[in-house]
Amino acid sequence: MKQLEKIIESKVKIRFPDCDPFNHLNNSKYIDYIINAREDQLVEFYDFDIYKLAQQEGISWVVAQNQIAYLSPATLMETVTIQTQLIFCNEKTLVLEALMWNEDKSILKAILWSKFIHFNLKTKKSEIHSEELMNLFKQIENPLNEPIAFEKRVENLRFSNTN
């Protein structure tokens, strides 16, 4: 069986309509760029199409929580690199960590943790992941070395990025 990458990445260009008057990416748009990148990455790296799953099986995930730290502005027409990884999974929950970098990954722009709950679109209730989904998630899960608060993770990444 092919080993799946745990940290996946892609590049995207910051566009004019998403910027504020200072030509910085608007705060709310960071999440949009990251989630759009993750959706594309799931298809590209894992052949996992969440929209097809929603249409065919009536299951999806809803966002339960977002935590984001803005470290350096992303600017108009800049190409950024977005890295994502699944840092936690259980029978109903997924936690995504996403890092937005400048193109060569020398400047960390933002870090996002998103918590998703597995959801049945037909019953409108949360439900447990299937065995097939859990098998995929366990292959790609990349847990942090130790339990850590978001603020401490941001501090650690910021410190390691300055060395």
PECOR-V863509 format. One record per run of one state. SS is the DSSP state (h for helix, s for strand, l for the rest). FROM is the first residue (numbers start at 1). TO is the last residue. If there is no record, write none. Layout:
# PECOR-V863509
ss: [SS;SS]
from: [FROM;FROM]
to: [TO;TO]
This chain:
# PECOR-V863509
ss: [l;s;l;h;s;l;s;l;h;l;h;l;s;l;s;l;s;l;s;l;s;l;s;l;h;s;l;h;l]
from: [1;8;14;16;19;20;24;26;27;47;50;58;59;71;75;76;79;90;93;103;108;121;125;127;131;141;142;150;162]
to: [7;13;15;18;19;23;25;26;46;49;57;58;70;74;75;78;89;92;102;107;120;124;126;130;140;141;149;161;163]
